[in-house]
Amino acid sequence: RVLYSRPQAKEREVFGGLVKYGEVWRVGANESTEILFYQDVTIGGTSVKAGRYTIYAVPSESEWEVHFSTDKDGWGQYAFKPEESTVAKITVPTQETPDMVEAMAIVFEGTDTGANMVIGWENTMVSIPINF
């Protein structure tokens, strides 16, 4: 389960503008995006226990470094301390979306080993493999 706010592009430059390259982003708006795993998973080769986590990213033009964190119930990324709370980290390449995505969205695509969590906004998307 993923809980997140859906920011709108509103004709703004999102990545590289509103969301700065090289800076931590909460992956959404308002409160930090939260994910609940109902079973143990593997992300980027790291085992993650079932439970509730937040998602942060450090985007660049060509890739995102995505963190799954134990920092919960926060507003934005202001209290995020990656060195203390990251339980898994993965770097994934960016892709161009087939169409403009006005409101940021997170969807899941099933795979043989789990699911890909796809995050898309404006003209950019990333796919994060989560294995069961």
Number of C-alpha atoms within 10 A of each C-alpha: 8 15 14 20 16 17 15 17 17 10 8 11 12 16 17 12 9 10 17 14 16 14 12 20 21 25 29 23 17 15 18 26 24 24 17 13 15 11 10 12 17 15 18 15 12 12 14 18 13 12 13 17 23 27 26 25 21 19 25 17 13 11 17 22 16 23 23 22 23 20 20 17 12 16 14 18 22 11 10 23 12 17 8 10 16 19 17 19 19 16 16 17 15 19 15 13 14 9 10 13 16 17 16 20 19 19 12 15 12 12 11 7 10 15 17 17 17 15 18 23 24 22 17 20 21 24 20 20 21 19 18 15
